């Protein structure tokens, strides 16, 4: 038989149970005893090494009647259907991935002593523990919550952090290596204070009024300044409702 003719492969000796089957490259048929940890489920069977131009191709025929091929994580039986996030392909071979598969099963936990500045890969994250948040860095609040990271530019991202109670939401951006400050999002559940928007609080305070280059002020107990008690039909004077009186 010519050296390069493999119409029939040679039967080889049984491989020891310590032999890593995936590194056997010499063409041939090898009996494999039960207990070889590199075999599929340590099955007894037969290893067939076929020659290829670049690398040997391995097949394992197990005592369970299945034929296996090597994959990165071990062995896969021919015809074996792999699930995607627990879902089997339908009749057309399509695997349907649902939103809970992403928002529930693929959310990444944030551990203790974590710096949120390092979370720049787009995705969904969550911090389940207040205590862990307190050991971390660059949180808008040292509180449990969820965080969404989205890409904005080739070298920028936006983070949105939602506190687990009270629905407070903060956001900030990263661009060219610089993080902005956290900005709190105002909504019906988290309204801004008068000081936040530069307004006079309803409980009292003062606001300046300019008339003829003279500053006056409205205090919480009425108008203090010229024209405070002027006849308002004939004089340009303010109308002020004094607390408790009209």
DOTORTI-719697 format. One line per 2 residues: number of its first residue (from 1); their letters; for each residue x, y, z of N, C-alpha, C, O. Coordinates in nm, 2 decimals. Example, Ala and Ser with C-alpha at 12.3 -4.5 7.8 and 13.67 -1.06 7.14 Angstrom:
2
1> as> 1.32 -0.57 0.78 1.23 -0.45 0.78 1.32 -0.33 0.78 1.42 -0.33 0.85 ~ 1.28 -0.22 0.71 1.37 -0.11 0.71 1.29 0.00 0.79 1.34 0.11 0.80
END
This chain:
246
1> xx> 0.09 -0.12 0.00 0.00 0.00 0.00 0.09 0.12 0.00 0.18 0.13 0.08 ~ 0.06 0.22 -0.09 0.14 0.34 -0.09 0.13 0.42 0.04 0.03 0.41 0.11
3> xx> 0.24 0.49 0.07 0.24 0.56 0.20 0.13 0.66 0.21 0.09 0.68 0.32 ~ 0.09 0.73 0.10 -0.01 0.83 0.11 -0.15 0.78 0.08 -0.24 0.86 0.05
5> xx> -0.17 0.65 0.08 -0.30 0.60 0.05 -0.36 0.55 0.18 -0.31 0.47 0.25 ~ -0.48 0.61 0.21 -0.55 0.57 0.34 -0.69 0.52 0.31 -0.79 0.55 0.38
7> xx> -0.70 0.43 0.20 -0.82 0.37 0.18 -0.87 0.29 0.30 -0.99 0.27 0.32 ~ -0.77 0.24 0.38 -0.80 0.16 0.50 -0.70 0.22 0.61 -0.58 0.22 0.58
9> xx> -0.76 0.25 0.72 -0.68 0.30 0.83 -0.63 0.18 0.91 -0.69 0.08 0.93 ~ -0.51 0.20 0.97 -0.45 0.09 1.05 -0.51 0.09 1.19 -0.54 0.19 1.25
11> xx> -0.54 -0.03 1.24 -0.58 -0.05 1.38 -0.46 -0.03 1.47 -0.36 -0.09 1.45 ~ -0.48 0.06 1.57 -0.37 0.09 1.66 -0.40 0.02 1.79 -0.50 -0.04 1.82
13> xx> -0.30 0.04 1.88 -0.31 -0.01 2.02 -0.41 0.07 2.09 -0.44 0.19 2.06 ~ -0.47 0.01 2.20 -0.56 0.08 2.28 -0.49 0.20 2.35 -0.38 0.18 2.40
15> xx> -0.55 0.31 2.36 -0.49 0.43 2.42 -0.50 0.42 2.57 -0.61 0.37 2.62 ~ -0.40 0.45 2.65 -0.41 0.45 2.80 -0.52 0.56 2.84 -0.54 0.65 2.77
17> xx> -0.57 0.53 2.96 -0.68 0.63 3.01 -0.62 0.76 3.04 -0.70 0.86 3.06 ~ -0.49 0.78 3.05 -0.43 0.91 3.07 -0.41 0.99 2.95 -0.37 1.10 2.95
19> xx> -0.43 0.93 2.83 -0.40 0.99 2.70 -0.51 1.10 2.67 -0.63 1.07 2.68 ~ -0.46 1.22 2.64 -0.55 1.32 2.59 -0.59 1.29 2.44 -0.50 1.30 2.36
21> xx> -0.71 1.26 2.42 -0.75 1.21 2.28 -0.74 1.32 2.18 -0.72 1.30 2.06 ~ -0.75 1.45 2.22 -0.75 1.56 2.13 -0.61 1.59 2.07 -0.60 1.66 1.97
23> xx> -0.51 1.53 2.13 -0.38 1.56 2.07 -0.32 1.44 1.99 -0.21 1.44 1.95 ~ -0.40 1.34 1.97 -0.36 1.23 1.89 -0.37 1.26 1.74 -0.48 1.29 1.69
25> xx> -0.26 1.27 1.67 -0.26 1.32 1.53 -0.22 1.21 1.43 -0.25 1.22 1.31 ~ -0.16 1.10 1.48 -0.12 0.99 1.38 -0.25 0.92 1.33 -0.32 0.87 1.41
27> xx> -0.27 0.92 1.20 -0.39 0.85 1.15 -0.40 0.71 1.19 -0.30 0.63 1.20 ~ -0.52 0.67 1.22 -0.54 0.53 1.27 -0.67 0.52 1.34 -0.75 0.61 1.36
29> xx> -0.70 0.39 1.39 -0.82 0.36 1.47 -0.77 0.31 1.60 -0.69 0.22 1.61 ~ -0.81 0.38 1.71 -0.76 0.36 1.84 -0.87 0.31 1.93 -0.97 0.39 1.95
31> xx> -0.87 0.19 1.99 -0.96 0.16 2.10 -0.94 0.25 2.22 -0.82 0.28 2.26 ~ -1.04 0.29 2.29 -1.03 0.38 2.41 -1.11 0.31 2.52 -1.23 0.28 2.51
33> xx> -1.04 0.28 2.63 -1.11 0.22 2.74 -1.19 0.31 2.82 -1.17 0.44 2.82 ~ -1.29 0.26 2.89 -1.37 0.35 2.98 -1.29 0.41 3.09 -1.19 0.35 3.14
35> xx> -1.32 0.54 3.12 -1.24 0.61 3.22 -1.15 0.71 3.17 -1.08 0.78 3.25 ~ -1.13 0.72 3.04 -1.04 0.83 2.99 -1.11 0.96 3.00 -1.22 0.98 2.94
37> xx> -1.06 1.05 3.08 -1.12 1.17 3.12 -1.13 1.27 3.00 -1.21 1.36 3.01 ~ -1.06 1.25 2.90 -1.07 1.34 2.78 -1.17 1.29 2.68 -1.19 1.36 2.58
39> xx> -1.23 1.17 2.70 -1.33 1.12 2.61 -1.47 1.17 2.65 -1.48 1.22 2.77 ~ -1.57 1.18 2.57 -1.70 1.23 2.60 -1.76 1.15 2.72 -1.78 1.03 2.71
41> xx> -1.78 1.22 2.83 -1.84 1.15 2.95 -1.76 1.03 2.99 -1.81 0.94 3.05 ~ -1.63 1.03 2.96 -1.54 0.92 3.00 -1.59 0.79 2.94 -1.56 0.68 3.00
43> xx> -1.65 0.79 2.83 -1.71 0.67 2.77 -1.60 0.58 2.71 -1.49 0.63 2.67 ~ -1.62 0.45 2.70 -1.54 0.37 2.62 -1.58 0.38 2.48 -1.69 0.42 2.45
45> xx> -1.49 0.36 2.39 -1.52 0.38 2.25 -1.40 0.36 2.15 -1.31 0.29 2.19 ~ -1.41 0.42 2.04 -1.31 0.41 1.94 -1.28 0.55 1.89 -1.37 0.63 1.85
47> xx> -1.15 0.59 1.88 -1.11 0.71 1.83 -1.05 0.69 1.69 -0.97 0.60 1.67 ~ -1.11 0.77 1.59 -1.06 0.76 1.46 -0.99 0.89 1.42 -1.05 1.00 1.43
49> xx> -0.87 0.88 1.38 -0.79 1.00 1.34 -0.77 1.00 1.19 -0.71 0.91 1.14 ~ -0.83 1.09 1.13 -0.83 1.10 0.98 -0.72 1.21 0.94 -0.71 1.31 1.01
51> xx> -0.64 1.18 0.84 -0.54 1.28 0.80 -0.60 1.39 0.71 -0.69 1.37 0.63 ~ -0.55 1.51 0.74 -0.59 1.63 0.66 -0.46 1.70 0.62 -0.35 1.67 0.68
53> xx> -0.47 1.79 0.53 -0.35 1.86 0.48 -0.29 1.95 0.59 -0.17 1.97 0.60 ~ -0.38 2.01 0.68 -0.33 2.11 0.78 -0.33 2.05 0.92 -0.24 2.08 1.00
55> xx> -0.43 1.97 0.95 -0.44 1.91 1.08 -0.52 1.79 1.08 -0.60 1.77 0.99 ~ -0.49 1.70 1.18 -0.57 1.57 1.18 -0.71 1.60 1.22 -0.74 1.70 1.30
57> xx> -0.81 1.52 1.17 -0.95 1.53 1.21 -0.98 1.41 1.30 -0.96 1.30 1.26 ~ -1.05 1.44 1.41 -1.08 1.33 1.50 -1.23 1.30 1.51 -1.31 1.39 1.50
59> xx> -1.26 1.17 1.52 -1.39 1.13 1.54 -1.39 1.03 1.65 -1.30 0.95 1.66 ~ -1.49 1.03 1.74 -1.50 0.94 1.85 -1.63 0.87 1.84 -1.74 0.93 1.85
61> xx> -1.63 0.74 1.83 -1.75 0.66 1.83 -1.77 0.60 1.97 -1.69 0.51 2.01 ~ -1.86 0.64 2.05 -1.88 0.60 2.19 -1.96 0.48 2.21 -2.03 0.44 2.12
63> xx> -1.94 0.42 2.32 -2.02 0.30 2.36 -2.17 0.33 2.37 -2.25 0.24 2.38 ~ -2.21 0.46 2.37 -2.35 0.50 2.38 -2.41 0.50 2.24 -2.53 0.53 2.23
65> xx> -2.33 0.47 2.14 -2.38 0.47 2.00 -2.38 0.60 1.93 -2.41 0.60 1.81 ~ -2.33 0.70 1.99 -2.32 0.83 1.93 -2.18 0.85 1.87 -2.08 0.80 1.92
67> xx> -2.17 0.93 1.77 -2.04 0.97 1.71 -2.02 1.12 1.75 -2.11 1.20 1.74 ~ -1.90 1.15 1.80 -1.87 1.28 1.85 -1.76 1.35 1.77 -1.67 1.28 1.71
69> xx> -1.76 1.48 1.77 -1.65 1.56 1.71 -1.60 1.65 1.82 -1.68 1.70 1.91 ~ -1.47 1.68 1.82 -1.42 1.77 1.93 -1.46 1.92 1.90 -1.46 1.96 1.79
71> xx> -1.49 1.99 2.01 -1.51 2.13 2.01 -1.43 2.19 2.12 -1.37 2.12 2.20 ~ -1.43 2.32 2.12 -1.34 2.39 2.22 -1.37 2.35 2.36 -1.27 2.33 2.44
73> xx> -1.49 2.33 2.40 -1.53 2.30 2.54 -1.54 2.15 2.56 -1.57 2.11 2.68 ~ -1.51 2.07 2.47 -1.52 1.92 2.49 -1.55 1.85 2.36 -1.47 1.85 2.26
75> xx> -1.66 1.78 2.36 -1.71 1.70 2.25 -1.86 1.73 2.22 -1.93 1.76 2.31 ~ -1.89 1.72 2.09 -2.03 1.74 2.05 -2.07 1.63 1.97 -2.01 1.59 1.87
77> xx> -2.19 1.57 2.00 -2.24 1.45 1.92 -2.29 1.51 1.79 -2.36 1.61 1.79 ~ -2.27 1.43 1.68 -2.33 1.47 1.55 -2.48 1.47 1.56 -2.54 1.37 1.62
79> xx> -2.54 1.57 1.51 -2.68 1.58 1.52 -2.74 1.63 1.65 -2.86 1.66 1.67 ~ -2.65 1.66 1.75 -2.69 1.71 1.88 -2.73 1.86 1.86 -2.65 1.93 1.80
81> xx> -2.84 1.89 1.91 -2.89 2.03 1.90 -2.85 2.11 2.02 -2.88 2.07 2.13 ~ -2.78 2.22 1.99 -2.74 2.31 2.10 -2.85 2.42 2.13 -2.90 2.48 2.04
83> xx> -2.87 2.44 2.26 -2.97 2.55 2.29 -2.90 2.68 2.30 -2.78 2.69 2.33 ~ -2.97 2.79 2.27 -2.92 2.92 2.29 -3.00 2.99 2.40 -3.12 3.01 2.39
85> xx> -2.94 3.01 2.51 -3.00 3.06 2.63 -3.13 2.98 2.67 -3.23 3.04 2.71 ~ -3.11 2.85 2.66 -3.22 2.76 2.69 -3.33 2.74 2.59 -3.42 2.66 2.61
87> xx> -3.31 2.80 2.47 -3.41 2.79 2.36 -3.36 2.69 2.25 -3.25 2.70 2.21 ~ -3.45 2.60 2.21 -3.41 2.51 2.10 -3.45 2.58 1.97 -3.55 2.66 1.96
89> xx> -3.39 2.54 1.86 -3.43 2.59 1.73 -3.56 2.54 1.69 -3.60 2.43 1.73 ~ -3.64 2.62 1.61 -3.77 2.57 1.56 -3.74 2.48 1.44 -3.63 2.45 1.41
91> xx> -3.85 2.45 1.37 -3.84 2.36 1.25 -3.75 2.41 1.14 -3.69 2.34 1.07 ~ -3.74 2.55 1.14 -3.66 2.61 1.03 -3.51 2.63 1.08 -3.43 2.68 1.00
93> xx> -3.48 2.59 1.20 -3.35 2.60 1.25 -3.33 2.74 1.32 -3.21 2.77 1.36 ~ -3.43 2.82 1.33 -3.42 2.95 1.39 -3.44 2.94 1.55 -3.53 2.88 1.59
95> xx> -3.35 3.01 1.62 -3.36 3.02 1.76 -3.42 3.16 1.80 -3.36 3.26 1.76 ~ -3.53 3.16 1.86 -3.59 3.29 1.90 -3.54 3.33 2.04 -3.57 3.26 2.14
97> xx> -3.48 3.44 2.05 -3.43 3.50 2.18 -3.53 3.61 2.22 -3.55 3.70 2.14 ~ -3.58 3.60 2.34 -3.68 3.70 2.38 -3.61 3.81 2.47 -3.50 3.80 2.51
99> xx> -3.69 3.92 2.49 -3.63 4.03 2.57 -3.60 3.99 2.71 -3.50 4.04 2.76 ~ -3.67 3.90 2.78 -3.63 3.86 2.91 -3.49 3.78 2.91 -3.42 3.79 3.01
101> xx> -3.46 3.72 2.80 -3.33 3.66 2.79 -3.22 3.76 2.80 -3.11 3.72 2.85 ~ -3.24 3.88 2.76 -3.14 3.98 2.77 -3.15 4.06 2.90 -3.05 4.08 2.97
103> xx> -3.27 4.11 2.93 -3.29 4.20 3.04 -3.29 4.12 3.18 -3.28 4.19 3.28 ~ -3.31 3.99 3.17 -3.31 3.91 3.30 -3.19 3.83 3.31 -3.11 3.83 3.41
105> xx> -3.16 3.74 3.21 -3.06 3.64 3.22 -2.92 3.69 3.18 -2.82 3.63 3.22 ~ -2.91 3.80 3.10 -2.78 3.85 3.06 -2.73 3.98 3.13 -2.63 4.04 3.09
107> xx> -2.80 4.02 3.23 -2.76 4.14 3.31 -2.64 4.10 3.39 -2.63 4.00 3.45 ~ -2.54 4.19 3.39 -2.41 4.17 3.46 -2.41 4.23 3.59 -2.44 4.35 3.61
109> xx> -2.38 4.16 3.70 -2.37 4.21 3.83 -2.25 4.30 3.85 -2.14 4.27 3.80 ~ -2.27 4.40 3.93 -2.15 4.49 3.97 -2.11 4.44 4.11 -2.19 4.44 4.21
111> xx> -1.99 4.41 4.13 -1.94 4.36 4.26 -1.90 4.46 4.35 -1.92 4.58 4.33 ~ -1.85 4.42 4.47 -1.80 4.52 4.57 -1.67 4.58 4.52 -1.60 4.53 4.44
113> xx> -1.64 4.70 4.58 -1.52 4.78 4.55 -1.51 4.80 4.40 -1.39 4.81 4.35 ~ -1.62 4.82 4.33 -1.62 4.84 4.18 -1.62 4.99 4.15 -1.69 5.07 4.22
115> xx> -1.54 5.04 4.06 -1.54 5.17 4.01 -1.62 5.18 3.89 -1.59 5.12 3.79 ~ -1.73 5.26 3.89 -1.82 5.27 3.78 -1.75 5.34 3.66 -1.80 5.32 3.54
117> xx> -1.64 5.40 3.68 -1.56 5.46 3.57 -1.51 5.35 3.47 -1.49 5.38 3.35 ~ -1.49 5.23 3.52 -1.44 5.12 3.44 -1.55 5.05 3.36 -1.51 4.97 3.28
119> xx> -1.67 5.08 3.38 -1.78 5.02 3.31 -1.81 5.10 3.18 -1.90 5.18 3.18 ~ -1.74 5.06 3.08 -1.75 5.14 2.95 -1.80 5.05 2.84 -1.82 5.10 2.73
121> xx> -1.81 4.92 2.86 -1.87 4.83 2.76 -2.02 4.84 2.76 -2.08 4.82 2.86 ~ -2.08 4.87 2.64 -2.22 4.88 2.64 -2.29 4.75 2.69 -2.25 4.64 2.65
123> xx> -2.39 4.77 2.77 -2.46 4.66 2.83 -2.55 4.70 2.94 -2.57 4.81 2.97 ~ -2.61 4.60 3.01 -2.70 4.61 3.12 -2.63 4.56 3.25 -2.57 4.45 3.24
125> xx> -2.63 4.64 3.35 -2.56 4.60 3.48 -2.65 4.63 3.60 -2.75 4.71 3.58 ~ -2.62 4.57 3.71 -2.70 4.60 3.83 -2.61 4.58 3.95 -2.52 4.49 3.96
127> xx> -2.64 4.66 4.05 -2.57 4.66 4.18 -2.67 4.61 4.28 -2.76 4.69 4.32 ~ -2.67 4.49 4.33 -2.77 4.44 4.42 -2.76 4.48 4.56 -2.85 4.45 4.64
129> xx> -2.65 4.54 4.60 -2.62 4.56 4.75 -2.58 4.70 4.78 -2.49 4.76 4.71 ~ -2.65 4.76 4.88 -2.61 4.90 4.92 -2.47 4.89 4.98 -2.39 4.98 4.95
131> xx> -2.44 4.79 5.06 -2.31 4.77 5.12 -2.20 4.76 5.01 -2.09 4.82 5.03 ~ -2.23 4.69 4.90 -2.13 4.69 4.80 -2.11 4.82 4.73 -2.00 4.86 4.69
133> xx> -2.22 4.89 4.71 -2.21 5.03 4.65 -2.12 5.12 4.74 -2.05 5.20 4.68 ~ -2.13 5.11 4.87 -2.06 5.19 4.96 -1.91 5.17 4.95 -1.83 5.25 4.99
135> xx> -1.87 5.05 4.91 -1.73 5.02 4.89 -1.67 5.06 4.76 -1.55 5.05 4.73 ~ -1.76 5.10 4.67 -1.72 5.13 4.53 -1.69 5.28 4.51 -1.67 5.35 4.61
137> xx> -1.68 5.32 4.39 -1.64 5.46 4.36 -1.72 5.51 4.24 -1.76 5.43 4.15 ~ -1.74 5.64 4.24 -1.81 5.71 4.13 -1.95 5.67 4.11 -2.00 5.67 3.99
139> xx> -2.02 5.64 4.21 -2.17 5.62 4.21 -2.23 5.76 4.22 -2.18 5.85 4.29 ~ -2.35 5.78 4.16 -2.42 5.91 4.18 -2.48 5.91 4.33 -2.49 6.02 4.39
141> xx> -2.52 5.79 4.38 -2.55 5.77 4.52 -2.49 5.64 4.56 -2.49 5.55 4.47 ~ -2.45 5.62 4.68 -2.40 5.49 4.72 -2.52 5.41 4.76 -2.55 5.38 4.87
143> xx> -2.58 5.36 4.65 -2.71 5.29 4.67 -2.72 5.18 4.56 -2.66 5.18 4.46 ~ -2.80 5.08 4.59 -2.82 4.97 4.50 -2.90 5.02 4.38 -2.98 5.12 4.39
145> xx> -2.89 4.96 4.26 -2.97 5.01 4.15 -2.92 4.93 4.02 -2.84 4.84 4.03 ~ -2.97 4.98 3.91 -2.94 4.93 3.78 -2.87 5.03 3.69 -2.90 5.15 3.71
147> xx> -2.78 4.99 3.60 -2.71 5.08 3.52 -2.71 5.03 3.37 -2.69 4.91 3.34 ~ -2.73 5.13 3.29 -2.73 5.10 3.14 -2.62 5.18 3.08 -2.60 5.30 3.11
149> xx> -2.54 5.11 3.00 -2.42 5.18 2.93 -2.45 5.17 2.78 -2.47 5.06 2.73 ~ -2.45 5.28 2.71 -2.47 5.29 2.57 -2.35 5.36 2.50 -2.29 5.45 2.56
151> xx> -2.32 5.32 2.38 -2.22 5.39 2.30 -2.27 5.51 2.24 -2.39 5.52 2.20 ~ -2.20 5.62 2.25 -2.24 5.75 2.19 -2.15 5.78 2.07 -2.20 5.82 1.96
153> xx> -2.02 5.77 2.08 -1.93 5.79 1.97 -1.82 5.68 1.97 -1.84 5.58 2.05 ~ -1.72 5.68 1.88 -1.62 5.58 1.88 -1.54 5.57 2.01 -1.49 5.47 2.05
155> xx> -1.54 5.69 2.08 -1.46 5.69 2.21 -1.54 5.75 2.32 -1.49 5.81 2.42 ~ -1.67 5.73 2.32 -1.76 5.79 2.42 -1.88 5.70 2.46 -1.92 5.62 2.37
157> xx> -1.92 5.70 2.58 -2.04 5.63 2.63 -2.12 5.72 2.71 -2.08 5.82 2.76 ~ -2.25 5.67 2.74 -2.33 5.74 2.83 -2.38 5.63 2.93 -2.42 5.52 2.90
159> xx> -2.37 5.67 3.06 -2.42 5.58 3.17 -2.55 5.64 3.23 -2.56 5.76 3.25 ~ -2.64 5.55 3.25 -2.77 5.59 3.32 -2.79 5.50 3.44 -2.79 5.37 3.42
161> xx> -2.79 5.55 3.56 -2.80 5.48 3.68 -2.94 5.51 3.75 -2.97 5.62 3.77 ~ -3.01 5.40 3.78 -3.14 5.41 3.84 -3.14 5.35 3.98 -3.10 5.24 4.00
163> xx> -3.17 5.43 4.08 -3.17 5.39 4.22 -3.29 5.29 4.24 -3.40 5.31 4.19 ~ -3.26 5.19 4.32 -3.36 5.08 4.33 -3.49 5.12 4.40 -3.59 5.06 4.38
165> xx> -3.48 5.22 4.49 -3.60 5.27 4.56 -3.62 5.42 4.52 -3.52 5.49 4.52 ~ -3.74 5.47 4.50 -3.76 5.61 4.47 -3.75 5.64 4.33 -3.78 5.76 4.29
167> xx> -3.70 5.55 4.24 -3.69 5.57 4.10 -3.61 5.69 4.06 -3.63 5.75 3.95 ~ -3.51 5.73 4.14 -3.43 5.84 4.10 -3.33 5.79 3.99 -3.28 5.68 4.00
169> xx> -3.31 5.88 3.89 -3.23 5.85 3.78 -3.12 5.95 3.76 -3.15 6.07 3.77 ~ -3.00 5.90 3.73 -2.89 5.99 3.70 -2.82 5.95 3.57 -2.83 5.83 3.53
171> xx> -2.76 6.04 3.50 -2.69 6.01 3.38 -2.56 6.09 3.37 -2.55 6.20 3.43 ~ -2.46 6.04 3.30 -2.34 6.11 3.27 -2.28 6.05 3.15 -2.32 5.95 3.10
173> xx> -2.18 6.13 3.09 -2.12 6.08 2.97 -1.96 6.08 2.98 -1.90 6.14 3.07 ~ -1.91 5.99 2.90 -1.76 5.98 2.89 -1.72 6.02 2.75 -1.78 5.96 2.65
175> xx> -1.63 6.11 2.73 -1.58 6.15 2.60 -1.44 6.18 2.61 -1.39 6.26 2.69 ~ -1.36 6.12 2.52 -1.21 6.14 2.51 -1.15 6.13 2.64 -1.06 6.21 2.68
177> xx> -1.19 6.03 2.72 -1.13 6.00 2.85 -1.18 6.08 2.97 -1.13 6.07 3.08 ~ -1.27 6.17 2.95 -1.32 6.26 3.05 -1.47 6.23 3.09 -1.55 6.23 3.00
179> xx> -1.50 6.21 3.22 -1.63 6.19 3.26 -1.70 6.32 3.30 -1.63 6.40 3.36 ~ -1.82 6.34 3.26 -1.90 6.45 3.31 -1.95 6.42 3.45 -1.94 6.31 3.50
181> xx> -2.00 6.53 3.52 -2.07 6.51 3.65 -2.20 6.43 3.63 -2.26 6.44 3.52 ~ -2.24 6.36 3.73 -2.37 6.30 3.73 -2.48 6.40 3.73 -2.48 6.50 3.81
183> xx> -2.58 6.39 3.64 -2.69 6.48 3.63 -2.82 6.41 3.68 -2.85 6.30 3.63 ~ -2.89 6.46 3.77 -3.01 6.40 3.82 -3.13 6.44 3.73 -3.14 6.55 3.69
185> xx> -3.21 6.34 3.70 -3.32 6.36 3.61 -3.44 6.39 3.69 -3.48 6.31 3.78 ~ -3.50 6.51 3.66 -3.62 6.55 3.74 -3.75 6.49 3.67 -3.76 6.49 3.55
187> xx> -3.84 6.44 3.75 -3.97 6.39 3.70 -4.07 6.41 3.80 -4.05 6.48 3.91 ~ -4.19 6.36 3.78 -4.31 6.38 3.87 -4.28 6.33 4.01 -4.33 6.38 4.11
189> xx> -4.20 6.23 4.02 -4.16 6.17 4.15 -4.04 6.23 4.22 -4.02 6.22 4.34 ~ -3.97 6.31 4.14 -3.85 6.37 4.19 -3.84 6.51 4.13 -3.77 6.54 4.04
191> xx> -3.92 6.60 4.19 -3.93 6.74 4.14 -3.82 6.82 4.19 -3.77 6.80 4.30 ~ -3.78 6.92 4.11 -3.67 7.01 4.16 -3.72 7.11 4.27 -3.84 7.14 4.28
193> xx> -3.63 7.15 4.36 -3.67 7.25 4.46 -3.66 7.39 4.40 -3.61 7.40 4.28 ~ -3.71 7.48 4.47 -3.71 7.62 4.42 -3.56 7.66 4.40 -3.53 7.73 4.30
195> xx> -3.48 7.62 4.49 -3.33 7.66 4.48 -3.27 7.60 4.36 -3.18 7.66 4.29 ~ -3.32 7.48 4.32 -3.26 7.41 4.20 -3.29 7.49 4.07 -3.20 7.49 3.98
197> xx> -3.40 7.56 4.07 -3.44 7.63 3.94 -3.43 7.79 3.97 -3.47 7.86 3.88 ~ -3.38 7.83 4.08 -3.36 7.97 4.11 -3.49 8.05 4.13 -3.51 8.16 4.09
199> xx> -3.59 7.98 4.19 -3.72 8.04 4.22 -3.74 8.07 4.37 -3.66 8.03 4.45 ~ -3.84 8.15 4.40 -3.87 8.19 4.54 -3.95 8.08 4.60 -4.05 8.05 4.55
201> xx> -3.91 8.02 4.71 -3.98 7.91 4.77 -4.12 7.96 4.82 -4.13 8.08 4.86 ~ -4.21 7.87 4.83 -4.35 7.91 4.87 -4.35 7.94 5.02 -4.44 8.01 5.07
203> xx> -4.25 7.89 5.09 -4.25 7.91 5.24 -4.20 8.05 5.27 -4.20 8.09 5.39 ~ -4.15 8.13 5.18 -4.10 8.26 5.20 -3.96 8.28 5.15 -3.90 8.19 5.10
205> xx> -3.92 8.41 5.15 -3.79 8.45 5.10 -3.80 8.59 5.04 -3.89 8.66 5.07 ~ -3.70 8.62 4.96 -3.70 8.75 4.90 -3.66 8.75 4.75 -3.58 8.66 4.71
207> xx> -3.70 8.84 4.68 -3.66 8.85 4.54 -3.64 9.00 4.50 -3.72 9.09 4.55 ~ -3.54 9.03 4.43 -3.51 9.17 4.40 -3.60 9.22 4.28 -3.64 9.15 4.20
209> xx> -3.64 9.36 4.29 -3.72 9.42 4.19 -3.65 9.55 4.16 -3.62 9.63 4.25 ~ -3.63 9.58 4.03 -3.56 9.70 3.99 -3.66 9.80 3.93 -3.73 9.77 3.83
211> xx> -3.66 9.92 3.98 -3.75 10.03 3.93 -3.67 10.16 3.93 -3.63 10.20 4.04 ~ -3.65 10.22 3.81 -3.58 10.35 3.80 -3.44 10.34 3.87 -3.40 10.42 3.94
213> xx> -3.38 10.23 3.84 -3.24 10.20 3.88 -3.23 10.19 4.04 -3.12 10.20 4.09 ~ -3.34 10.17 4.10 -3.34 10.15 4.24 -3.39 10.01 4.27 -3.50 9.96 4.22
215> xx> -3.32 9.93 4.35 -3.36 9.80 4.39 -3.45 9.80 4.51 -3.43 9.86 4.61 ~ -3.56 9.72 4.50 -3.65 9.69 4.61 -3.66 9.54 4.63 -3.60 9.47 4.55
217> xx> -3.72 9.50 4.73 -3.73 9.36 4.75 -3.87 9.33 4.80 -3.93 9.40 4.87 ~ -3.92 9.21 4.76 -4.04 9.15 4.81 -4.01 9.05 4.92 -3.94 8.95 4.89
219> xx> -4.05 9.08 5.04 -4.03 8.99 5.15 -4.16 8.90 5.17 -4.26 8.93 5.11 ~ -4.14 8.80 5.26 -4.25 8.71 5.28 -4.37 8.78 5.36 -4.47 8.72 5.37
221> xx> -4.34 8.90 5.41 -4.45 8.96 5.48 -4.50 9.09 5.41 -4.57 9.17 5.47 ~ -4.47 9.10 5.28 -4.52 9.22 5.21 -4.41 9.29 5.13 -4.29 9.25 5.13
223> xx> -4.45 9.40 5.07 -4.35 9.48 4.99 -4.28 9.58 5.08 -4.35 9.65 5.16 ~ -4.15 9.59 5.07 -4.07 9.69 5.14 -4.01 9.78 5.04 -3.92 9.74 4.97
225> xx> -4.04 9.91 5.04 -3.98 10.00 4.95 -4.09 10.10 4.91 -4.20 10.10 4.95 ~ -4.04 10.20 4.83 -4.12 10.31 4.78 -4.25 10.26 4.71 -4.24 10.16 4.63
227> xx> -4.36 10.32 4.74 -4.48 10.28 4.67 -4.55 10.17 4.73 -4.65 10.12 4.68 ~ -4.50 10.12 4.84 -4.56 10.01 4.91 -4.70 10.03 4.94 -4.78 9.93 4.94
229> xx> -4.74 10.15 4.98 -4.88 10.18 5.02 -4.94 10.29 4.93 -5.03 10.36 4.97 ~ -4.89 10.30 4.81 -4.94 10.40 4.72 -5.08 10.37 4.66 -5.12 10.25 4.66
231> xx> -5.15 10.47 4.62 -5.28 10.46 4.56 -5.26 10.40 4.42 -5.20 10.46 4.34 ~ -5.31 10.27 4.41 -5.26 10.20 4.29 -5.34 10.23 4.16 -5.29 10.19 4.05
233> xx> -5.44 10.31 4.17 -5.50 10.36 4.04 -5.43 10.47 3.98 -5.44 10.50 3.86 ~ -5.35 10.55 4.06 -5.28 10.67 4.01 -5.13 10.66 4.02 -5.06 10.74 3.96
235> xx> -5.08 10.56 4.09 -4.93 10.55 4.11 -4.89 10.41 4.06 -4.95 10.31 4.07 ~ -4.77 10.41 3.99 -4.71 10.29 3.94 -4.65 10.21 4.06 -4.53 10.23 4.10
237> xx> -4.73 10.13 4.13 -4.69 10.06 4.25 -4.72 9.92 4.24 -4.82 9.88 4.17 ~ -4.65 9.83 4.30 -4.68 9.69 4.30 -4.80 9.65 4.38 -4.84 9.72 4.47
239> xx> -4.86 9.54 4.34 -4.97 9.48 4.42 -4.92 9.36 4.49 -4.87 9.27 4.43 ~ -4.93 9.37 4.62 -4.87 9.26 4.70 -4.98 9.21 4.79 -5.05 9.28 4.86
241> xx> -5.00 9.07 4.79 -5.09 9.01 4.89 -5.01 8.97 5.01 -4.93 8.88 5.01 ~ -5.04 9.04 5.12 -4.98 9.02 5.24 -5.03 8.89 5.30 -5.15 8.86 5.29
243> xx> -4.94 8.81 5.37 -4.98 8.69 5.42 -5.10 8.70 5.52 -5.09 8.78 5.62 ~ -5.21 8.63 5.50 -5.33 8.64 5.58 -5.42 8.75 5.55 -5.53 8.76 5.61
245> xx> -5.38 8.85 5.46 -5.47 8.96 5.43 -5.47 8.98 5.28 -5.38 8.93 5.21 ~ -5.57 9.05 5.23 -5.59 9.08 5.09 -5.56 9.23 5.07 -5.56 9.28 4.96
END
